[in-house]
Amino acid sequence: MPAPKILILAGSTRTGSNNVKVAALAAKELTLLDIDVTRISLQDYPLPLFDPDLEARSGPPANAVKLKQMMAAHQGVFIASPEYSASVTPILKNTIDWVSRVRERGDPLYAAFRNRVFGIASVSPDSSGGLHGLLALRQILELGCGALVIPEQLAIVGADEVFDERGNIADTHIANQFYALLARLVETARVMS
């Protein structure tokens, strides 16, 4: 069975973001397993604030269409995102809102989120590790978009001490949870392809 394609992104574009580091680590680890990985930054796909009136006037922005097509070309998606006010980051929510609205060739709404699997993680200096943001992200993806999100998720506390000098997760227990999340994502994506 061929290896699935996995799209990796972070819900942050902040310089030095620990969630960007987790996304980079996921890309590295999956590439070592010979998985076809595409890693993107939402900074490279700027979108206006979602506005139904703007959508009615001119349709979805070109970057929303590109992101929808990219998601549709992958069987799995890994998202590492910080928590903002017990929810997801504005850039990630806006991206999901726009991508969910793209309809090509008679696609139903949320076409980019159907028939693919999502894995989610968060790193935070907060004692919850960004868990509230992950719960909100899971709700948006599953209930709002009809996506399949694997049960394994990772909320990593102590953001400043997470990584060693080579960018790997320093704590063996947390690293093993991270590898298990990635393995489940790949396994489920393979089954769905």
HUFEN-V93538 format. One line per field, one symbol per residue. ss: DSSP state (@ for helix, = for strand, . for the rest). burial: b if it has 9 or more other C-alpha atoms within 8 Angstrom, else e. A space follows every 10 residues. Layout:
ss=???
burial=???
This chain:
ss=....====== .......@@@ @@@@@@@@@@ @@...===== .@@@...... .@@@@@@@.. .@@@@@@@@@ @@...===== ...=..=..@ @@@@@@@@@@ @......... @@@...==== ===....... @@@@@@@@@@ @@@@...=== ======..@@ @.=.....=. .@@@@@@@@@ @@@@@@@@@@ @@.
burial=eeebbbbbbb bbbeeebbbb bbbbbbbeeb beeebbbbbb bbeebebeeb eeebbeeeeb eebbbebbbb bbebbbbbbb bbbeebbbbe bbbbbebbbb bbbeeeeeeb bbbbebbbbb bbbbbeebbb bbbbbbbbbb bbbebbbbbb eebbbbbbbe ebbbeeeebb eeebbebbeb bbebbbebbb ebe
